[in-house]
Amino acid sequence: MPLTRRTFSSLAGTAALGLALTGSGGGTCAYAAHTAPTGPAPGPPGADGKRHTIGFDRHSLLVDGKRLVVWSGEMHPFRLPSPSLWRDVLQKMRAHGYNAVSIYVSWNYHSPAPGHYDFTGVRDLDLFLRMAAETGLYVILRPGPYINAEVDGGGFPGWLTVTEGTARTAHPTYLRHVDEWLTEVNRIAARHQYTDGSGTILLYQIENEYDAHVAEPTGRAYMAHLYRKVRRDGIDVPLFHNDKGRNGYWTPGSFDTGGEKGGWLYGFDGYPSPSQLPPDWGHFGSGGLKGGATASPWTPGFVPEFGGGWFDPWGGVWFKGKGYAESRRTRDAAYERRFYLTNLANGITLHNVYMTFGGTSWGWLPAPVVYTSYDYGAAFDEARNPTAKLVPMHQLGHLLQYVPDFARLDRAADVEAAGLKVYHLTNPDTGAHVHVLRNDTDATVTSSLPAAGTDLPVTVPARDARLLATRLSLGRRTLRYSTAQPMLALTVGRQDIAVLTGRPGEATRTVLECSGRPTVTVLEGNASHTYDDDDGALRVDARLGGLTRVLVTGGGVDVPLLLLLADDNTSLRLWPRRTPSGPVLVYGPALLRTASPSGAAVRLTGDTVGAADVEVWAPRGIRDVTWNGRALATRATASGSLRAARRLPGVGKVTLPALHGGWRRRVENPESAPGFDDSRWRRAVRTSSFSTTPVPAGQPVLFADDYGFHYGDVWYRGHFRDARGAKSVSLAYSTGTQGLLMAWLDGKPLGTHRMPVPDNSTIRQGSWADTAVFAVPAKLRTAGAHVLSVLVRRMQHDQDGKALDTHKVARGLTAVSFKGASPRVGWRIQGEAAPDPVRGPLNNGGLYGERKGWHLPGHPDRGWEAVVLPRADRRQGVTWYRTSFALAVPAGIDASIGLVLDDDPARAYRVQIFLNGWNMGQYVNDVGPQHTFVLPNGILRTRGTNTLALAVLADGTTASGPGDVRLTLLGAAAGGVPVSPVV
């Protein structure tokens, strides 16, 4: 049955009948039935100019007919506004075992106004996709239109809040804007698809967690529209939707594609708590789901988002004020083994960890529920540093890439091990068996597992898990069993190499099948060995510590096997890499970025932290090694490697300047003064709105979005005559979590009202609307002209998870009334100026200093008051502080630097942090929990002068800072990537 290049059979019944459909062209997506050729997984992808097929069956993806297990990590380019550092994170991900990166593309980040789209500078999607291809990573592209992701409006642009029609439905106005957005994204994406060799986009998501209107015609029409639009834009890789939990929503055949056929995968997300049992999801799961054993039994198990941590709300509510360190502690390496191995045991072969690098919700990017840091407790922290959570990711990622047996596993006969949950699977093509053993108790369990004709002694620490394999091919030899976990098997040069891993100090037993007595040499480490002539088994017993090396030759096989047994920390220093000349394995440095054989040399780039050895197993003919461009003197070892004669140097010292002196100060909010000229402000005269917030009867629309002000602070000035009898004024307003309002009457402060700190019951509440009531001073209750000035700190728009237009909930003032009087008030409103052409629409709000450029590096501040920190000012309103500092980080050092703000937590104030004009986040002194703000290189000049501006917003009830303001070194490595200034 021939198919065109842009078609793809998604009929489950076809697979059920065992019919294989293949495409007519090299770029065709192909649906395969029950079986597929076995053999090595596809090598690292690239923009190779060749046509490729992307198909699937119930077990896995099939790329060019070969099984591919997708081990992906989520990162968001928009949360790292320094394109040079995208390459750094991508290289780290690939080095640590990931073969794919998943990214959201946030509509609001690229579109300041209807019809205006910007994909340049820090928003250069084309550049990111090129980098991913150059790094050798597949891309899972997720351009919405709705993404959630704890970003403002769930990714919807601010201007969409004032448009007609319900978003995330088939309303024609909404679809018109969606089509415009997708046209812009797809114009770029179509140039980077793996099917035609132009890039490495492997999968493409339409919509996200769309669990509303599932049973309604409008929902089905909406999904069908998105599908057809994307296909007609030339996207021919498999498409999918990410179900919010395993509900069986939007499975193949659930909506009409209108003849635009193509590959459609069912995917669902999961964010289980560390306190719950890992759920049995996937093909072998249970629970009353639509479609039988799984919601989509003829597509592979796919989790587009599985918790790699969790986000933290204002006040650190979920992590008891400890921030993301607590998230990382509770969702640690043991959590990952326990939950991710359960996923693999349940047939999940497309696995994306959200987040793998969280980054920073800088500027006005964050949704109201989260603060600036989006570290997420991820495997790479916000400062791009590796964490202990990388151990299982590194081991499992390389296992899935280098041991193809895991791409097709069926449930095998149940086996038991006392005290443990056991999953037993087998690959029917290779005969390999896999056991996942999970300990759900709070104590270490030692038990025995009946496998490979014996009882294997197994120990699993409390609330942890491990994977054991039997009958696994290790090159030309077969592993009968091992109590250590396999990590990789590859052939380098003239020998096979196998790596097995486990916890430090663990006693392991590894048994290899040999048809004759082999020669065994323990080259390094604590190991012993015996051979049973009757059983044909070589037994190696080793206690893990560092790298144990055992060389096995002979025994009926003419190729040596180098058995490497590594504890967890040591496994993180083993770096396999596929190259056009053959596999390379590097041991020693903190990171291997690239490995490129050329002639008789292999050129390595990477990072060191401390002094490190470097050792290389390379293809035949390699005699020379370079490291970051420098030739290394090497010697051959008994392990078949080349080892550098001298250790690589560690990172040098990084000295940071103090920030005590050089500060200048200037107060603002002249808008509060009665004589301020607001004649150019917009008049609030609208009487109707598309907001979901009702317009009060008899009052004008005061919602900031309706006047084109979508981000950050907004000012109101209400002019009226005759305040006689006015006892109080009530200001209804809506801001989102942690927003506030402050008011002045005729220049006199009336006070500040702020939204409460969220708790467990209100954290997802959303709108956060309230009414501030201020007494009118008796001396102001006069006839004549009066001005009521109001500043509202908005904390951005709600997300729209249930497709109820909650992103359209009003922001800013919503209603104003007086007690004892009814003056007629004429309102004017002012928010952010035109979007910064470099930094984008999310960088600036409507403070006076922002509108006048006080945050920019070149602003003349010599006339400002010279001050020193800490400060103890007491006034209602905004005060700015500026200073400059010079850095001289030595060349060749990647230093990640942060800004720390500390003060007495009783002081009620907040700070917007501007570095070289970039809004790097918001600090709320009396709420927290964030005190350290990452300053990304590129925006930060690590070898040059930087301008730091702090906009302090205080309510006047307490002394306000800033207090202690200092730079801190968050991490450093010798190496890194070249960083271009972000201008």
Number of C-alpha atoms within 10 A of each C-alpha: 8 10 18 15 21 20 22 25 21 20 15 17 10 16 21 12 10 12 14 17 19 21 22 15 18 18 23 26 32 33 26 23 22 15 13 18 10 15 14 14 21 17 15 20 22 23 21 14 12 14 16 21 24 29 28 28 24 21 29 26 28 24 21 20 21 22 28 28 27 25 22 30 31 25 23 22 25 24 19 25 25 23 24 21 21 21 22 18 20 26 25 21 30 27 24 27 26 28 26 29 26 26 20 22 21 27 24 24 24 26 20 22 15 13 9 11 18 17 16 13 17 24 23 16 21 16 18 19 24 19 22 25 24 18 23 23 27 27 27 24 20 24 23 24 26 27 26 22 18 20 24 30 30 27 29 25 23 29 19 21 27 17 17 14 17 20 27 25 23 21 15 14 14 17 19 11 17 19 16 14 21 21 16 16 21 19 14 17 24 20 19 24 27 30 29 24 20 20 29 30 31 26 23 25 25 22 22 24 20 23 19 15 16 16 11 10 13 15 20 19 18 21 25 18 19 21 25 18 19 22 20 14 16 16 25 28 29 24 22 25 24 25 24 19 16 20 16 20 24 24 21 20 11 14 18 16 19 10 8 16 20 27 24 25 24 26 30 26 23 18 14 15 14 17 11 8 12 18 14 16 25 27 26 17 17 14 11 11 14 15 12 13 16 24 25 25 21 25 27 25 31 29 25 27 25 22 23 27 30 25 24 28 25 24 23 23 18 19 18 11 18 16 25 26 16 20 21 23 15 18 23 25 20 21 24 23 23 25 24 23 24 26 26 22 29 23 27 25 28 24 23 25 28 27 28 30 31 29 27 28 26 25 24 26 31 28 25 29 25 23 29 25 27 24 28 28 30 32 31 23 23 26 25 23 16 20 15 16 24 23 24 27 26 23 24 25 24 25 21 23 26 22 21 23 26 26 25 25 25 19 17 15 9 9 13 15 19 11 17 22 15 21 23 21 24 22 20 13 14 15 14 20 25 26 21 21 27 27 22 22 13 10 12 15 21 15 16 17 19 12 18 14 8 10 12 18 15 19 19 20 18 15 20 24 25 23 23 20 24 22 21 23 20 21 18 14 20 16 23 23 25 25 24 26 23 25 25 23 25 21 23 19 19 15 22 20 22 21 24 25 24 26 18 15 12 16 18 22 19 21 21 22 19 22 15 17 17 19 12 21 16 17 15 14 18 17 20 15 16 13 20 13 12 7 10 17 21 25 19 20 18 22 21 25 20 18 22 21 21 24 22 21 18 16 19 12 15 11 17 23 26 24 23 21 30 28 22 22 18 19 24 23 21 25 25 23 22 17 16 10 14 15 18 22 21 22 23 22 25 23 25 27 25 19 24 17 21 12 11 13 17 22 18 20 19 21 26 22 19 16 16 19 17 22 22 26 26 29 22 12 11 17 16 21 25 18 20 16 10 11 15 17 13 19 13 15 13 9 19 17 20 22 23 22 14 13 15 20 15 19 20 15 11 15 12 17 12 11 17 14 13 14 19 20 20 18 16 14 17 15 22 25 17 19 11 13 10 14 8 9 15 15 19 22 14 14 13 12 21 19 22 15 16 14 20 14 9 8 17 21 24 28 28 25 23 22 19 19 23 30 28 23 27 27 27 28 28 19 18 18 15 17 21 17 17 21 17 18 22 15 21 17 27 28 30 26 31 22 24 24 27 24 27 24 22 18 18 17 21 22 18 22 20 18 19 14 17 19 15 10 7 12 17 15 14 20 22 22 19 18 19 19 19 20 14 20 14 12 7 17 17 14 12 10 12 20 23 24 28 25 27 27 26 26 28 29 35 31 29 23 21 13 18 15 20 23 28 27 24 31 33 32 25 23 20 19 18 19 14 13 16 14 15 13 18 15 21 20 23 26 28 24 17 13 16 15 11 15 20 21 26 25 23 27 26 22 26 21 19 19 15 12 14 23 27 19 21 11 13 10 16 9 9 15 12 16 16 13 17 15 14 13 14 14 17 23 22 22 22 22 25 25 19 17 16 14 16 14 18 16 11 16 22 22 23 21 22 20 19 16 20 17 17 14 12 12 22 19 25 23 22 19 23 25 25 22 25 28 21 26 24 25 25 23 24 15 20 21 23 24 18 20 24 25 24 25 24 18 20 23 23 24 13 11 14 19 21 21 27 24 26 22 22 24 24 18 14 16 18 27 27 26 16 15 19 16 18 18 15 18 16 23 21 23 23 22 19 13 18 14 13 20 13
